Amino acid sequence: MDNNLKSLSALGKPTALILQIGPFKITERMNVALASLATRRGQGTEFKNRAQLAGVPLPPPATSERNDPFGAFWVTPEMWFIEAPLPMFEDIAAKLKAAFGDTASITEQTDAWVRFDLSAPNPSHLLERLSNIDVDRVPDGHASRTVIDHVGCYLIRRNANEVTLYGPRSSANSLLHAITVAAESLL
C-alpha cells in the first residue's frame, strides 16, 4: 500500500494550471503559503514590534506590501493575510506563531484558498467584466475584497500588467470558469 500523499491543486490536478487565452495568461499558484494574522486585544505595540523583528509587513487598509520572503495584504482592521514561498514556509502558521507568540491569533489558510495570477498587457479589460473594482484607477499594491460571479474574492493589483485573485478553494472551478468565459468574450 502506498502511504505517500500527493498534493493536488485546487482544481484537482497534480500540477498547477497555466492557461493562455488571447493576451490573457491565467496561472494557478500552488507554491504560496498563506496564513491569517490578527492582533490580539491590548497587544498592538508588542505585535508591531514583533512584526518588524520578523520582517512581516503590515500594510494599511486596501493595500499590499512585500518584504521578502513575506508578502501581506490587509483584510480587515488589525488583520492581514501573510504570503510566503511554500517550500520555505509549508508550516507558515507555526513559524508565525513562533515569531508573534501571544500577541497574535494565527490560522493556516494555504489549503482554504485558490490563487490565480492574471497577466496581460491590460488586464483591466478582463477584470471590468468580473469585478466592481476599476483596476485602472487603483494604484499598484491595491488589495480589496470583491465578488466575482457570486464568489467572495480578494483582488490584489501587483502592477499594471498583473493582478492576483484569491478565491475559496471550494469554488476554484467556478472562479476559473468565470475568468475563462470573460477572457474568451474579449477575443
C-alpha positions as CSV (number, residue, x, y, z in Angstrom):
1,M,0.0,0.0,0.0
2,D,1.3,3.5,-1.0
3,N,1.2,5.8,2.1
4,N,2.7,8.7,0.3
5,L,0.4,11.7,0.0
6,K,0.4,13.6,-3.3
7,S,-0.6,17.2,-3.3
8,L,-3.2,18.3,-5.8
9,S,-4.0,21.8,-7.0
10,A,-7.3,23.4,-6.0
11,L,-8.6,22.3,-9.4
12,G,-7.8,18.7,-8.5
13,K,-4.7,18.3,-10.8
14,P,-1.2,17.2,-9.9
15,T,0.3,20.4,-11.4
16,A,-0.8,24.0,-11.4
17,L,-2.9,25.3,-14.4
18,I,-1.3,27.7,-16.8
19,L,-3.8,28.9,-19.4
20,Q,-3.3,31.4,-22.2
21,I,-6.5,32.9,-23.8
22,G,-5.5,35.5,-26.3
23,P,-3.5,38.2,-24.4
24,F,-4.6,36.9,-21.0
25,K,-2.4,34.4,-19.1
26,I,-4.1,32.7,-16.1
27,T,-1.7,31.0,-13.7
28,E,-2.8,28.9,-10.7
29,R,-0.3,29.3,-8.0
30,M,0.3,26.2,-5.7
31,N,3.7,27.4,-4.4
32,V,2.4,30.1,-1.9
33,A,1.8,29.5,1.8
34,L,-0.9,31.7,3.3
35,A,-1.9,32.4,6.9
36,S,-4.2,35.0,8.6
37,L,-2.6,37.1,11.2
38,A,-4.6,39.2,13.7
39,T,-3.6,41.4,16.5
40,R,-4.9,40.3,19.9
41,R,-6.6,42.9,22.1
42,G,-4.2,45.0,24.1
43,Q,-1.2,43.7,22.2
44,G,-0.9,46.3,19.4
45,T,2.5,47.8,20.4
46,E,4.2,44.4,21.0
47,F,2.6,42.9,18.0
48,K,4.0,45.7,15.7
49,N,7.4,45.3,17.3
50,R,7.4,41.6,16.7
51,A,6.2,42.1,13.1
52,Q,9.2,44.5,12.5
53,L,11.6,42.0,14.0
54,A,10.3,39.1,11.9
55,G,10.2,41.2,8.7
56,V,6.5,40.8,8.3
57,P,4.9,43.8,6.6
58,L,1.6,45.2,8.0
59,P,0.2,47.3,5.1
60,P,-2.6,49.8,5.7
61,P,-6.2,49.3,4.6
62,A,-6.8,48.4,0.9
63,T,-3.1,47.8,0.3
64,S,-0.5,45.0,0.0
65,E,3.3,45.0,0.6
66,R,6.3,42.8,0.1
67,N,9.3,42.3,2.3
68,D,10.9,39.2,1.1
69,P,10.2,36.4,1.9
70,F,6.9,37.7,3.1
71,G,4.0,39.4,1.3
72,A,1.0,40.7,3.1
73,F,-2.4,42.3,2.3
74,W,-4.9,44.0,4.6
75,V,-8.1,42.0,5.2
76,T,-9.9,43.9,8.0
77,P,-8.9,46.2,10.8
78,E,-6.0,44.6,12.7
79,M,-5.9,41.5,10.4
80,W,-3.8,40.6,7.4
81,F,-3.2,37.6,5.1
82,I,0.5,36.7,5.0
83,E,2.0,35.1,1.9
84,A,5.4,33.3,1.7
85,P,7.1,30.7,-0.5
86,L,5.6,27.3,0.2
87,P,8.8,25.4,0.1
88,M,10.3,27.5,2.9
89,F,7.0,28.0,4.8
90,E,5.0,24.8,4.5
91,D,4.3,25.3,8.2
92,I,3.7,29.1,7.9
93,A,1.3,29.2,10.8
94,A,3.8,27.6,13.2
95,K,6.6,29.9,12.1
96,L,4.5,33.0,12.5
97,K,3.3,31.8,15.9
98,A,6.9,31.4,17.0
99,A,7.6,35.0,15.9
100,F,4.5,36.6,17.3
101,G,3.8,34.5,20.4
102,D,0.7,35.5,22.3
103,T,0.4,38.9,20.6
104,A,-1.4,37.4,17.6
105,S,-4.1,34.9,16.5
106,I,-2.8,33.0,13.5
107,T,-4.6,30.5,11.3
108,E,-3.3,28.4,8.4
109,Q,-5.1,29.4,5.2
110,T,-3.0,27.8,2.5
111,D,-5.4,25.0,1.6
112,A,-8.5,27.2,2.1
113,W,-7.9,29.4,-1.0
114,V,-7.0,29.2,-4.6
115,R,-4.7,31.8,-6.1
116,F,-4.9,32.8,-9.8
117,D,-2.5,35.3,-11.2
118,L,-3.8,37.1,-14.2
119,S,-1.4,38.8,-16.5
120,A,-1.9,40.7,-19.8
121,P,-0.8,44.0,-21.4
122,N,-4.0,45.4,-19.9
123,P,-5.9,43.0,-17.5
124,S,-8.5,45.7,-16.7
125,H,-10.4,44.8,-19.9
126,L,-11.0,41.3,-18.4
127,L,-11.5,42.5,-14.8
128,E,-14.1,45.1,-15.7
129,R,-16.3,42.1,-16.7
130,L,-15.7,40.3,-13.5
131,S,-15.4,42.8,-10.6
132,N,-16.7,46.2,-9.5
133,I,-13.1,47.3,-8.9
134,D,-11.8,49.7,-11.6
135,V,-8.3,48.3,-11.8
136,D,-7.1,51.1,-14.0
137,R,-7.9,53.6,-11.2
138,V,-6.3,51.9,-8.3
139,P,-2.5,52.1,-7.6
140,D,-0.1,49.2,-7.7
141,G,-0.4,47.3,-4.4
142,H,-4.1,47.9,-4.0
143,A,-5.9,45.0,-2.3
144,S,-9.5,44.6,-1.6
145,R,-12.4,42.2,-1.2
146,T,-14.7,41.9,-4.2
147,V,-17.2,39.5,-5.7
148,I,-16.6,37.6,-8.9
149,D,-19.6,35.6,-10.2
150,H,-21.1,35.3,-6.8
151,V,-17.8,34.2,-5.2
152,G,-16.2,36.3,-2.5
153,C,-12.6,37.0,-3.5
154,Y,-9.6,39.2,-2.8
155,L,-8.1,41.1,-5.6
156,I,-4.5,42.5,-5.5
157,R,-3.2,44.7,-8.2
158,R,0.5,43.7,-8.4
159,N,1.3,46.1,-11.2
160,A,-0.2,47.5,-14.4
161,N,0.1,44.1,-16.1
162,E,-0.6,41.6,-13.2
163,V,-3.4,41.0,-10.8
164,T,-3.8,38.3,-8.2
165,L,-7.2,36.8,-7.3
166,Y,-7.7,34.7,-4.2
167,G,-11.0,32.8,-4.0
168,P,-12.3,30.0,-1.8
169,R,-10.7,26.6,-2.8
170,S,-14.2,25.0,-2.8
171,S,-15.1,27.5,-5.6
172,A,-11.9,27.1,-7.7
173,N,-13.6,25.6,-10.7
174,S,-16.4,28.2,-10.7
175,L,-14.0,31.1,-10.4
176,L,-11.8,29.7,-13.2
177,H,-14.9,29.3,-15.4
178,A,-15.9,32.9,-14.8
179,I,-12.4,34.1,-15.7
180,T,-12.2,32.0,-18.8
181,V,-15.6,32.9,-20.1
182,A,-14.8,36.6,-19.6
183,A,-11.4,36.2,-21.4
184,E,-13.0,34.3,-24.3
185,S,-15.6,37.0,-24.7
186,L,-12.8,39.5,-25.5
187,L,-11.3,37.5,-28.3
